[in-house]
């Protein structure tokens, strides 16, 4: 019994659907592998390496973004540095 139309075999749309399904499958598979690898990479260490938890860098970022003005930046920076000196 023939499951396709006519005697010419699979038509162009059959090849196209097969190609699309193959590309989607491999894209999902690669995405899954990358997601799993990111989960095991210890992302907290990456954030700490960039200084996202360093108060002075956070303050500098806020100043650069315009969230605080220069006077407030220097006041807060002085407070942070005075607390650091007390700990030492």
N, CA, C and O atoms as a CHARMM CRD file, in Angstrom:
* protein
*
  352
    1    1 UNK  N      0.84500  -1.17400   0.00000 PROA 1      0.00000
    2    1 UNK  CA     0.00000   0.00000   0.00000 PROA 1      0.00000
    3    1 UNK  C      0.89300   1.24200   0.00000 PROA 1      0.00000
    4    1 UNK  O      1.90800   1.28400   0.69500 PROA 1      0.00000
    5    2 UNK  N      0.51300   2.23500  -0.77200 PROA 2      0.00000
    6    2 UNK  CA     1.29100   3.45300  -0.85600 PROA 2      0.00000
    7    2 UNK  C      0.73000   4.49100   0.11500 PROA 2      0.00000
    8    2 UNK  O     -0.47600   4.73800   0.14400 PROA 2      0.00000
    9    3 UNK  N      1.63000   5.10300   0.92200 PROA 3      0.00000
   10    3 UNK  CA     1.22000   6.10000   1.90900 PROA 3      0.00000
   11    3 UNK  C      1.47900   7.52300   1.41300 PROA 3      0.00000
   12    3 UNK  O      1.26500   8.48100   2.15700 PROA 3      0.00000
   13    4 UNK  N      1.91500   7.66700   0.22500 PROA 4      0.00000
   14    4 UNK  CA     2.16200   8.99500  -0.33400 PROA 4      0.00000
   15    4 UNK  C      1.32200   9.16100  -1.56600 PROA 4      0.00000
   16    4 UNK  O      0.74700   8.20200  -2.08300 PROA 4      0.00000
   17    5 UNK  N      1.25200  10.40900  -2.04300 PROA 5      0.00000
   18    5 UNK  CA     0.43900  10.69900  -3.20900 PROA 5      0.00000
   19    5 UNK  C      1.23700  10.45400  -4.47900 PROA 5      0.00000
   20    5 UNK  O      2.31600  11.02000  -4.66100 PROA 5      0.00000
   21    6 UNK  N      0.73300   9.65300  -5.31300 PROA 6      0.00000
   22    6 UNK  CA     1.37400   9.39900  -6.58700 PROA 6      0.00000
   23    6 UNK  C      2.55600   8.45100  -6.44700 PROA 6      0.00000
   24    6 UNK  O      2.77700   7.84300  -5.40000 PROA 6      0.00000
   25    7 UNK  N      3.29400   8.34900  -7.51700 PROA 7      0.00000
   26    7 UNK  CA     4.42100   7.43600  -7.55700 PROA 7      0.00000
   27    7 UNK  C      5.77000   8.14400  -7.43600 PROA 7      0.00000
   28    7 UNK  O      6.80900   7.51600  -7.64400 PROA 7      0.00000
   29    8 UNK  N      5.77700   9.43200  -7.10500 PROA 8      0.00000
   30    8 UNK  CA     7.02600  10.17800  -7.11400 PROA 8      0.00000
   31    8 UNK  C      7.74600  10.17100  -5.75900 PROA 8      0.00000
   32    8 UNK  O      8.78200  10.82200  -5.63100 PROA 8      0.00000
   33    9 UNK  N      7.25800   9.49000  -4.78800 PROA 9      0.00000
   34    9 UNK  CA     7.90800   9.44700  -3.48600 PROA 9      0.00000
   35    9 UNK  C      7.44600  10.60000  -2.59900 PROA 9      0.00000
   36    9 UNK  O      6.35800  11.14600  -2.78100 PROA 9      0.00000
   37   10 UNK  N      8.27100  10.95000  -1.66100 PROA 10     0.00000
   38   10 UNK  CA     7.93100  12.02500  -0.73100 PROA 10     0.00000
   39   10 UNK  C      8.04300  13.36100  -1.45400 PROA 10     0.00000
   40   10 UNK  O      9.02600  13.62700  -2.14600 PROA 10     0.00000
   41   11 UNK  N      7.03500  14.18500  -1.28500 PROA 11     0.00000
   42   11 UNK  CA     7.02600  15.48900  -1.93300 PROA 11     0.00000
   43   11 UNK  C      7.91800  16.47000  -1.18800 PROA 11     0.00000
   44   11 UNK  O      8.45200  16.14400  -0.12800 PROA 11     0.00000
   45   12 UNK  N      8.08300  17.67600  -1.73800 PROA 12     0.00000
   46   12 UNK  CA     8.96600  18.69600  -1.15300 PROA 12     0.00000
   47   12 UNK  C      8.58300  19.04600   0.26700 PROA 12     0.00000
   48   12 UNK  O      9.45800  19.28700   1.09900 PROA 12     0.00000
   49   13 UNK  N      7.27400  19.08000   0.56800 PROA 13     0.00000
   50   13 UNK  CA     6.85500  19.46500   1.91400 PROA 13     0.00000
   51   13 UNK  C      7.24100  18.40500   2.92800 PROA 13     0.00000
   52   13 UNK  O      7.47100  18.72800   4.09300 PROA 13     0.00000
   53   14 UNK  N      7.31800  17.16200   2.52100 PROA 14     0.00000
   54   14 UNK  CA     7.75300  16.09800   3.42200 PROA 14     0.00000
   55   14 UNK  C      9.21700  16.26800   3.80200 PROA 14     0.00000
   56   14 UNK  O      9.58800  16.10500   4.96400 PROA 14     0.00000
   57   15 UNK  N     10.04000  16.59600   2.82100 PROA 15     0.00000
   58   15 UNK  CA    11.46000  16.84500   3.09900 PROA 15     0.00000
   59   15 UNK  C     11.61600  18.09300   3.97100 PROA 15     0.00000
   60   15 UNK  O     12.43900  18.11700   4.88600 PROA 15     0.00000
   61   16 UNK  N     10.83000  19.12000   3.68400 PROA 16     0.00000
   62   16 UNK  CA    10.90700  20.36500   4.44700 PROA 16     0.00000
   63   16 UNK  C     10.51300  20.13500   5.90500 PROA 16     0.00000
   64   16 UNK  O     11.20000  20.60800   6.81000 PROA 16     0.00000
   65   17 UNK  N      9.42800  19.42400   6.13900 PROA 17     0.00000
   66   17 UNK  CA     8.99400  19.13600   7.51600 PROA 17     0.00000
   67   17 UNK  C     10.04500  18.31300   8.25000 PROA 17     0.00000
   68   17 UNK  O     10.32600  18.56600   9.42100 PROA 17     0.00000
   69   18 UNK  N     10.62000  17.34000   7.57600 PROA 18     0.00000
   70   18 UNK  CA    11.67200  16.54100   8.19200 PROA 18     0.00000
   71   18 UNK  C     12.88400  17.37900   8.55400 PROA 18     0.00000
   72   18 UNK  O     13.47600  17.20000   9.61800 PROA 18     0.00000
   73   19 UNK  N     13.25400  18.30000   7.66100 PROA 19     0.00000
   74   19 UNK  CA    14.38300  19.18900   7.93000 PROA 19     0.00000
   75   19 UNK  C     14.09900  20.08900   9.12400 PROA 19     0.00000
   76   19 UNK  O     14.95800  20.24500   9.99200 PROA 19     0.00000
   77   20 UNK  N     12.92000  20.68000   9.18600 PROA 20     0.00000
   78   20 UNK  CA    12.55500  21.58000  10.29000 PROA 20     0.00000
   79   20 UNK  C     12.54600  20.82500  11.61100 PROA 20     0.00000
   80   20 UNK  O     13.05800  21.32800  12.61100 PROA 20     0.00000
   81   21 UNK  N     11.98000  19.64300  11.63200 PROA 21     0.00000
   82   21 UNK  CA    11.93600  18.85400  12.86100 PROA 21     0.00000
   83   21 UNK  C     13.35300  18.50100  13.31700 PROA 21     0.00000
   84   21 UNK  O     13.64200  18.53300  14.51300 PROA 21     0.00000
   85   22 UNK  N     14.22200  18.17000  12.39000 PROA 22     0.00000
   86   22 UNK  CA    15.60500  17.84700  12.74000 PROA 22     0.00000
   87   22 UNK  C     16.32200  19.05400  13.34000 PROA 22     0.00000
   88   22 UNK  O     17.01200  18.92400  14.35100 PROA 22     0.00000
   89   23 UNK  N     16.16400  20.22400  12.72800 PROA 23     0.00000
   90   23 UNK  CA    16.80100  21.43600  13.24000 PROA 23     0.00000
   91   23 UNK  C     16.25900  21.77800  14.62300 PROA 23     0.00000
   92   23 UNK  O     17.03500  22.11900  15.51500 PROA 23     0.00000
   93   24 UNK  N     14.95900  21.69600  14.81900 PROA 24     0.00000
   94   24 UNK  CA    14.35900  21.99500  16.12400 PROA 24     0.00000
   95   24 UNK  C     14.85900  21.01200  17.17500 PROA 24     0.00000
   96   24 UNK  O     15.16400  21.41100  18.29900 PROA 24     0.00000
   97   25 UNK  N     14.94600  19.74700  16.82700 PROA 25     0.00000
   98   25 UNK  CA    15.42600  18.74100  17.77200 PROA 25     0.00000
   99   25 UNK  C     16.84900  19.04700  18.22300 PROA 25     0.00000
  100   25 UNK  O     17.13000  19.04900  19.42100 PROA 25     0.00000
  101   26 UNK  N     17.75400  19.30800  17.27000 PROA 26     0.00000
  102   26 UNK  CA    19.14300  19.56000  17.63400 PROA 26     0.00000
  103   26 UNK  C     19.31000  20.88400  18.37700 PROA 26     0.00000
  104   26 UNK  O     20.15500  20.98400  19.26700 PROA 26     0.00000
  105   27 UNK  N     18.52600  21.89500  18.03000 PROA 27     0.00000
  106   27 UNK  CA    18.58400  23.16700  18.75100 PROA 27     0.00000
  107   27 UNK  C     18.15500  22.97000  20.20600 PROA 27     0.00000
  108   27 UNK  O     18.78200  23.50900  21.11900 PROA 27     0.00000
  109   28 UNK  N     17.09600  22.20600  20.41700 PROA 28     0.00000
  110   28 UNK  CA    16.64100  21.93100  21.77700 PROA 28     0.00000
  111   28 UNK  C     17.67300  21.10900  22.53900 PROA 28     0.00000
  112   28 UNK  O     17.92500  21.36200  23.71700 PROA 28     0.00000
  113   29 UNK  N     18.26200  20.14300  21.88100 PROA 29     0.00000
  114   29 UNK  CA    19.26900  19.29700  22.53000 PROA 29     0.00000
  115   29 UNK  C     20.48500  20.12300  22.95500 PROA 29     0.00000
  116   29 UNK  O     20.98700  19.95500  24.06600 PROA 29     0.00000
  117   30 UNK  N     20.95400  21.00400  22.08900 PROA 30     0.00000
  118   30 UNK  CA    22.10100  21.86300  22.42300 PROA 30     0.00000
  119   30 UNK  C     21.73200  22.82600  23.53500 PROA 30     0.00000
  120   30 UNK  O     22.53400  23.05300  24.44100 PROA 30     0.00000
  121   31 UNK  N     20.53600  23.40000  23.48800 PROA 31     0.00000
  122   31 UNK  CA    20.06800  24.29000  24.55600 PROA 31     0.00000
  123   31 UNK  C     20.00900  23.55700  25.88500 PROA 31     0.00000
  124   31 UNK  O     20.39000  24.11500  26.91400 PROA 31     0.00000
  125   32 UNK  N     19.54600  22.33600  25.88000 PROA 32     0.00000
  126   32 UNK  CA    19.46200  21.53500  27.09800 PROA 32     0.00000
  127   32 UNK  C     20.84700  21.26800  27.67700 PROA 32     0.00000
  128   32 UNK  O     21.03800  21.39100  28.88600 PROA 32     0.00000
  129   33 UNK  N     21.79900  20.91100  26.85200 PROA 33     0.00000
  130   33 UNK  CA    23.16900  20.65700  27.32100 PROA 33     0.00000
  131   33 UNK  C     23.77900  21.93700  27.90200 PROA 33     0.00000
  132   33 UNK  O     24.40900  21.89200  28.95900 PROA 33     0.00000
  133   34 UNK  N     23.60100  23.06300  27.23100 PROA 34     0.00000
  134   34 UNK  CA    24.14500  24.33200  27.73000 PROA 34     0.00000
  135   34 UNK  C     23.49000  24.70400  29.05800 PROA 34     0.00000
  136   34 UNK  O     24.17300  25.16900  29.97100 PROA 34     0.00000
  137   35 UNK  N     22.19700  24.51000  29.17700 PROA 35     0.00000
  138   35 UNK  CA    21.50600  24.82600  30.42800 PROA 35     0.00000
  139   35 UNK  C     22.00500  23.96200  31.57700 PROA 35     0.00000
  140   35 UNK  O     22.18600  24.45300  32.69200 PROA 35     0.00000
  141   36 UNK  N     22.22300  22.70500  31.31700 PROA 36     0.00000
  142   36 UNK  CA    22.72700  21.80200  32.35600 PROA 36     0.00000
  143   36 UNK  C     24.13600  22.21900  32.76000 PROA 36     0.00000
  144   36 UNK  O     24.45400  22.24000  33.94900 PROA 36     0.00000
  145   37 UNK  N     24.98000  22.54800  31.79500 PROA 37     0.00000
  146   37 UNK  CA    26.34600  22.95600  32.11100 PROA 37     0.00000
  147   37 UNK  C     26.37900  24.25600  32.90600 PROA 37     0.00000
  148   37 UNK  O     27.21700  24.40300  33.79500 PROA 37     0.00000
  149   38 UNK  N     25.50300  25.18900  32.61300 PROA 38     0.00000
  150   38 UNK  CA    25.43800  26.43600  33.37400 PROA 38     0.00000
  151   38 UNK  C     24.98800  26.17600  34.80100 PROA 38     0.00000
  152   38 UNK  O     25.43300  26.85900  35.72400 PROA 38     0.00000
  153   39 UNK  N     24.13200  25.21800  34.99000 PROA 39     0.00000
  154   39 UNK  CA    23.66600  24.88800  36.33300 PROA 39     0.00000
  155   39 UNK  C     24.76900  24.34500  37.21000 PROA 39     0.00000
  156   39 UNK  O     24.75600  24.56200  38.42200 PROA 39     0.00000
  157   40 UNK  N     25.72300  23.64300  36.62600 PROA 40     0.00000
  158   40 UNK  CA    26.81500  23.05100  37.39200 PROA 40     0.00000
  159   40 UNK  C     28.04700  23.95400  37.48200 PROA 40     0.00000
  160   40 UNK  O     29.02600  23.59100  38.13500 PROA 40     0.00000
  161   41 UNK  N     28.01600  25.11600  36.84200 PROA 41     0.00000
  162   41 UNK  CA    29.22000  25.93600  36.77400 PROA 41     0.00000
  163   41 UNK  C     29.45300  26.78500  38.00900 PROA 41     0.00000
  164   41 UNK  O     30.51900  27.38800  38.12500 PROA 41     0.00000
  165   42 UNK  N     28.51400  26.86200  38.93100 PROA 42     0.00000
  166   42 UNK  CA    28.69000  27.67100  40.11600 PROA 42     0.00000
  167   42 UNK  C     28.59500  29.14700  39.80000 PROA 42     0.00000
  168   42 UNK  O     29.58900  29.86700  39.89800 PROA 42     0.00000
  169   43 UNK  N     27.43500  29.60200  39.42900 PROA 43     0.00000
  170   43 UNK  CA    27.24500  30.97300  38.97500 PROA 43     0.00000
  171   43 UNK  C     27.54500  32.00400  40.05800 PROA 43     0.00000
  172   43 UNK  O     27.89300  33.13600  39.72200 PROA 43     0.00000
  173   44 UNK  N     27.42800  31.66800  41.33800 PROA 44     0.00000
  174   44 UNK  CA    27.69900  32.62900  42.40100 PROA 44     0.00000
  175   44 UNK  C     29.14900  33.07900  42.36700 PROA 44     0.00000
  176   44 UNK  O     29.44800  34.23700  42.65900 PROA 44     0.00000
  177   45 UNK  N     30.04300  32.18100  42.01800 PROA 45     0.00000
  178   45 UNK  CA    31.45500  32.54400  41.93300 PROA 45     0.00000
  179   45 UNK  C     31.69400  33.54000  40.81500 PROA 45     0.00000
  180   45 UNK  O     32.55100  34.41400  40.93900 PROA 45     0.00000
  181   46 UNK  N     30.95600  33.42300  39.73500 PROA 46     0.00000
  182   46 UNK  CA    31.10400  34.34600  38.62400 PROA 46     0.00000
  183   46 UNK  C     30.66000  35.74000  39.05600 PROA 46     0.00000
  184   46 UNK  O     31.32100  36.72800  38.73500 PROA 46     0.00000
  185   47 UNK  N     29.54800  35.82500  39.78100 PROA 47     0.00000
  186   47 UNK  CA    29.06100  37.12500  40.23000 PROA 47     0.00000
  187   47 UNK  C     30.04900  37.77500  41.19300 PROA 47     0.00000
  188   47 UNK  O     30.29200  38.97800  41.10900 PROA 47     0.00000
  189   48 UNK  N     30.61200  37.00500  42.09300 PROA 48     0.00000
  190   48 UNK  CA    31.57200  37.55300  43.03900 PROA 48     0.00000
  191   48 UNK  C     32.85000  38.00500  42.34400 PROA 48     0.00000
  192   48 UNK  O     33.47300  38.97500  42.77500 PROA 48     0.00000
  193   49 UNK  N     33.25000  37.32200  41.28200 PROA 49     0.00000
  194   49 UNK  CA    34.45600  37.68900  40.55300 PROA 49     0.00000
  195   49 UNK  C     34.29800  39.04800  39.88300 PROA 49     0.00000
  196   49 UNK  O     35.27700  39.77400  39.71300 PROA 49     0.00000
  197   50 UNK  N     33.07000  39.39700  39.50000 PROA 50     0.00000
  198   50 UNK  CA    32.83200  40.68500  38.86500 PROA 50     0.00000
  199   50 UNK  C     32.55000  41.78000  39.88400 PROA 50     0.00000
  200   50 UNK  O     32.32700  42.92900  39.50200 PROA 50     0.00000
  201   51 UNK  N     32.55600  41.45300  41.15600 PROA 51     0.00000
  202   51 UNK  CA    32.37100  42.45600  42.19600 PROA 51     0.00000
  203   51 UNK  C     30.95600  42.95100  42.35700 PROA 51     0.00000
  204   51 UNK  O     30.75100  44.08900  42.77900 PROA 51     0.00000
  205   52 UNK  N     29.97600  42.13600  42.03700 PROA 52     0.00000
  206   52 UNK  CA    28.59700  42.57100  42.16900 PROA 52     0.00000
  207   52 UNK  C     28.15400  42.68000  43.62100 PROA 52     0.00000
  208   52 UNK  O     27.12900  43.29800  43.90900 PROA 52     0.00000
  209   53 UNK  N     28.90900  42.09000  44.53500 PROA 53     0.00000
  210   53 UNK  CA    28.56700  42.17100  45.94800 PROA 53     0.00000
  211   53 UNK  C     29.48700  43.13000  46.68400 PROA 53     0.00000
  212   53 UNK  O     29.37600  43.26600  47.90200 PROA 53     0.00000
  213   54 UNK  N     30.38600  43.79300  45.98600 PROA 54     0.00000
  214   54 UNK  CA    31.28700  44.76200  46.58200 PROA 54     0.00000
  215   54 UNK  C     30.53500  46.09200  46.71200 PROA 54     0.00000
  216   54 UNK  O     30.10800  46.64900  45.70100 PROA 54     0.00000
  217   55 UNK  N     30.36300  46.61600  47.93800 PROA 55     0.00000
  218   55 UNK  CA    29.55200  47.82500  48.12600 PROA 55     0.00000
  219   55 UNK  C     30.07100  49.04200  47.36000 PROA 55     0.00000
  220   55 UNK  O     29.27900  49.83700  46.85300 PROA 55     0.00000
  221   56 UNK  N     31.38300  49.19000  47.27400 PROA 56     0.00000
  222   56 UNK  CA    31.91600  50.34100  46.54700 PROA 56     0.00000
  223   56 UNK  C     31.61800  50.25200  45.05400 PROA 56     0.00000
  224   56 UNK  O     31.35000  51.26900  44.41400 PROA 56     0.00000
  225   57 UNK  N     31.66300  49.05900  44.50300 PROA 57     0.00000
  226   57 UNK  CA    31.35800  48.89900  43.07900 PROA 57     0.00000
  227   57 UNK  C     29.87400  49.09900  42.80200 PROA 57     0.00000
  228   57 UNK  O     29.49500  49.64300  41.76500 PROA 57     0.00000
  229   58 UNK  N     29.04000  48.65800  43.73400 PROA 58     0.00000
  230   58 UNK  CA    27.59800  48.88600  43.58900 PROA 58     0.00000
  231   58 UNK  C     27.31800  50.37900  43.63200 PROA 58     0.00000
  232   58 UNK  O     26.53700  50.89400  42.83100 PROA 58     0.00000
  233   59 UNK  N     27.95500  51.07400  44.56400 PROA 59     0.00000
  234   59 UNK  CA    27.78300  52.51700  44.67800 PROA 59     0.00000
  235   59 UNK  C     28.27400  53.22400  43.41400 PROA 59     0.00000
  236   59 UNK  O     27.61400  54.13900  42.92200 PROA 59     0.00000
  237   60 UNK  N     29.41500  52.81000  42.89100 PROA 60     0.00000
  238   60 UNK  CA    29.94200  53.40700  41.65800 PROA 60     0.00000
  239   60 UNK  C     29.00000  53.15700  40.48100 PROA 60     0.00000
  240   60 UNK  O     28.80800  54.03300  39.63900 PROA 60     0.00000
  241   61 UNK  N     28.41800  51.96800  40.42600 PROA 61     0.00000
  242   61 UNK  CA    27.46700  51.65700  39.34400 PROA 61     0.00000
  243   61 UNK  C     26.22800  52.54500  39.45000 PROA 61     0.00000
  244   61 UNK  O     25.72900  53.03700  38.43900 PROA 61     0.00000
  245   62 UNK  N     25.72700  52.75200  40.68100 PROA 62     0.00000
  246   62 UNK  CA    24.56200  53.61700  40.87600 PROA 62     0.00000
  247   62 UNK  C     24.87900  55.05200  40.45900 PROA 62     0.00000
  248   62 UNK  O     24.03900  55.72700  39.86400 PROA 62     0.00000
  249   63 UNK  N     26.09000  55.51800  40.77100 PROA 63     0.00000
  250   63 UNK  CA    26.49900  56.85900  40.37700 PROA 63     0.00000
  251   63 UNK  C     26.60400  56.96300  38.85800 PROA 63     0.00000
  252   63 UNK  O     26.17900  57.95500  38.26600 PROA 63     0.00000
  253   64 UNK  N     27.16500  55.94500  38.23900 PROA 64     0.00000
  254   64 UNK  CA    27.30800  55.94900  36.78000 PROA 64     0.00000
  255   64 UNK  C     25.95400  55.91700  36.07700 PROA 64     0.00000
  256   64 UNK  O     25.79100  56.49600  35.00300 PROA 64     0.00000
  257   65 UNK  N     24.98400  55.23600  36.69000 PROA 65     0.00000
  258   65 UNK  CA    23.64600  55.16000  36.09800 PROA 65     0.00000
  259   65 UNK  C     22.81800  56.41100  36.35600 PROA 65     0.00000
  260   65 UNK  O     21.72600  56.56000  35.80800 PROA 65     0.00000
  261   66 UNK  N     23.34000  57.31900  37.19800 PROA 66     0.00000
  262   66 UNK  CA    22.60500  58.54500  37.48200 PROA 66     0.00000
  263   66 UNK  C     21.57400  58.40800  38.58000 PROA 66     0.00000
  264   66 UNK  O     20.73100  59.29000  38.74700 PROA 66     0.00000
  265   67 UNK  N     21.62200  57.31500  39.33500 PROA 67     0.00000
  266   67 UNK  CA    20.66600  57.11500  40.41700 PROA 67     0.00000
  267   67 UNK  C     20.96900  58.03000  41.60200 PROA 67     0.00000
  268   67 UNK  O     20.05900  58.42000  42.33300 PROA 67     0.00000
  269   68 UNK  N     22.23900  58.37300  41.79400 PROA 68     0.00000
  270   68 UNK  CA    22.63400  59.28700  42.86400 PROA 68     0.00000
  271   68 UNK  C     23.54200  60.35200  42.27100 PROA 68     0.00000
  272   68 UNK  O     24.18800  60.13900  41.24600 PROA 68     0.00000
  273   69 UNK  N     23.57900  61.50600  42.93600 PROA 69     0.00000
  274   69 UNK  CA    24.44400  62.57700  42.44000 PROA 69     0.00000
  275   69 UNK  C     25.84200  62.46100  43.04700 PROA 69     0.00000
  276   69 UNK  O     26.10100  61.58900  43.87700 PROA 69     0.00000
  277   70 UNK  N     26.73800  63.35400  42.62100 PROA 70     0.00000
  278   70 UNK  CA    28.13900  63.26800  43.03800 PROA 70     0.00000
  279   70 UNK  C     28.30600  63.47300  44.54200 PROA 70     0.00000
  280   70 UNK  O     29.10700  62.79000  45.18100 PROA 70     0.00000
  281   71 UNK  N     27.55600  64.40400  45.09800 PROA 71     0.00000
  282   71 UNK  CA    27.66000  64.67400  46.54000 PROA 71     0.00000
  283   71 UNK  C     27.24900  63.45100  47.36100 PROA 71     0.00000
  284   71 UNK  O     27.93200  63.06700  48.31000 PROA 71     0.00000
  285   72 UNK  N     26.13400  62.85500  46.98100 PROA 72     0.00000
  286   72 UNK  CA    25.67500  61.66200  47.70000 PROA 72     0.00000
  287   72 UNK  C     26.65800  60.50700  47.51600 PROA 72     0.00000
  288   72 UNK  O     26.89000  59.73500  48.44600 PROA 72     0.00000
  289   73 UNK  N     27.23700  60.38700  46.31800 PROA 73     0.00000
  290   73 UNK  CA    28.21500  59.34000  46.06300 PROA 73     0.00000
  291   73 UNK  C     29.40600  59.46700  47.01200 PROA 73     0.00000
  292   73 UNK  O     29.82700  58.48500  47.62300 PROA 73     0.00000
  293   74 UNK  N     29.94600  60.68400  47.13200 PROA 74     0.00000
  294   74 UNK  CA    31.11800  60.88200  47.99900 PROA 74     0.00000
  295   74 UNK  C     30.77200  60.69200  49.47100 PROA 74     0.00000
  296   74 UNK  O     31.58300  60.16400  50.23100 PROA 74     0.00000
  297   75 UNK  N     29.58100  61.11300  49.88100 PROA 75     0.00000
  298   75 UNK  CA    29.16500  60.92500  51.27100 PROA 75     0.00000
  299   75 UNK  C     29.07700  59.44100  51.60600 PROA 75     0.00000
  300   75 UNK  O     29.60000  58.99100  52.62600 PROA 75     0.00000
  301   76 UNK  N     28.42200  58.70100  50.75200 PROA 76     0.00000
  302   76 UNK  CA    28.25400  57.26600  51.00500 PROA 76     0.00000
  303   76 UNK  C     29.59300  56.53000  50.91300 PROA 76     0.00000
  304   76 UNK  O     29.83800  55.58900  51.66800 PROA 76     0.00000
  305   77 UNK  N     30.45400  56.95300  49.99400 PROA 77     0.00000
  306   77 UNK  CA    31.76000  56.33700  49.86100 PROA 77     0.00000
  307   77 UNK  C     32.58800  56.56600  51.12800 PROA 77     0.00000
  308   77 UNK  O     33.27900  55.66100  51.59600 PROA 77     0.00000
  309   78 UNK  N     32.51400  57.78200  51.67900 PROA 78     0.00000
  310   78 UNK  CA    33.22700  58.07000  52.92900 PROA 78     0.00000
  311   78 UNK  C     32.71100  57.19900  54.06200 PROA 78     0.00000
  312   78 UNK  O     33.49400  56.69600  54.86600 PROA 78     0.00000
  313   79 UNK  N     31.40600  57.02000  54.12900 PROA 79     0.00000
  314   79 UNK  CA    30.82000  56.17300  55.17700 PROA 79     0.00000
  315   79 UNK  C     31.29200  54.72900  55.01900 PROA 79     0.00000
  316   79 UNK  O     31.65600  54.08300  56.00200 PROA 79     0.00000
  317   80 UNK  N     31.28800  54.22600  53.79600 PROA 80     0.00000
  318   80 UNK  CA    31.74200  52.85200  53.56000 PROA 80     0.00000
  319   80 UNK  C     33.20700  52.67200  53.95400 PROA 80     0.00000
  320   80 UNK  O     33.57200  51.69300  54.60500 PROA 80     0.00000
  321   81 UNK  N     34.02200  53.61400  53.55800 PROA 81     0.00000
  322   81 UNK  CA    35.44800  53.49900  53.86400 PROA 81     0.00000
  323   81 UNK  C     35.73000  53.66900  55.34600 PROA 81     0.00000
  324   81 UNK  O     36.66600  53.05900  55.86300 PROA 81     0.00000
  325   82 UNK  N     34.93900  54.48900  56.05200 PROA 82     0.00000
  326   82 UNK  CA    35.14800  54.63400  57.49500 PROA 82     0.00000
  327   82 UNK  C     34.76700  53.35300  58.23200 PROA 82     0.00000
  328   82 UNK  O     35.38700  53.01000  59.23900 PROA 82     0.00000
  329   83 UNK  N     33.75000  52.64400  57.73700 PROA 83     0.00000
  330   83 UNK  CA    33.37600  51.35800  58.34600 PROA 83     0.00000
  331   83 UNK  C     34.43500  50.30400  58.08000 PROA 83     0.00000
  332   83 UNK  O     34.69000  49.45500  58.93400 PROA 83     0.00000
  333   84 UNK  N     35.06200  50.34500  56.89600 PROA 84     0.00000
  334   84 UNK  CA    36.12200  49.39500  56.57900 PROA 84     0.00000
  335   84 UNK  C     37.34000  49.61000  57.47400 PROA 84     0.00000
  336   84 UNK  O     37.98500  48.64500  57.88500 PROA 84     0.00000
  337   85 UNK  N     37.65300  50.85600  57.77700 PROA 85     0.00000
  338   85 UNK  CA    38.79200  51.17700  58.63100 PROA 85     0.00000
  339   85 UNK  C     38.55400  50.73100  60.07000 PROA 85     0.00000
  340   85 UNK  O     39.49700  50.35000  60.76500 PROA 85     0.00000
  341   86 UNK  N     37.31300  50.77500  60.51900 PROA 86     0.00000
  342   86 UNK  CA    36.99500  50.32500  61.88400 PROA 86     0.00000
  343   86 UNK  C     37.12900  48.82200  62.03300 PROA 86     0.00000
  344   86 UNK  O     37.47500  48.33600  63.10900 PROA 86     0.00000
  345   87 UNK  N     36.86000  48.07800  60.96500 PROA 87     0.00000
  346   87 UNK  CA    36.96100  46.61900  61.03800 PROA 87     0.00000
  347   87 UNK  C     38.41400  46.16500  61.12500 PROA 87     0.00000
  348   87 UNK  O     38.70300  45.12700  61.72100 PROA 87     0.00000
  349   88 UNK  N     39.31800  46.92300  60.54500 PROA 88     0.00000
  350   88 UNK  CA    40.73300  46.51600  60.49300 PROA 88     0.00000
  351   88 UNK  C     41.43800  46.66600  61.79600 PROA 88     0.00000
  352   88 UNK  O     42.62600  46.36100  61.89400 PROA 88     0.00000
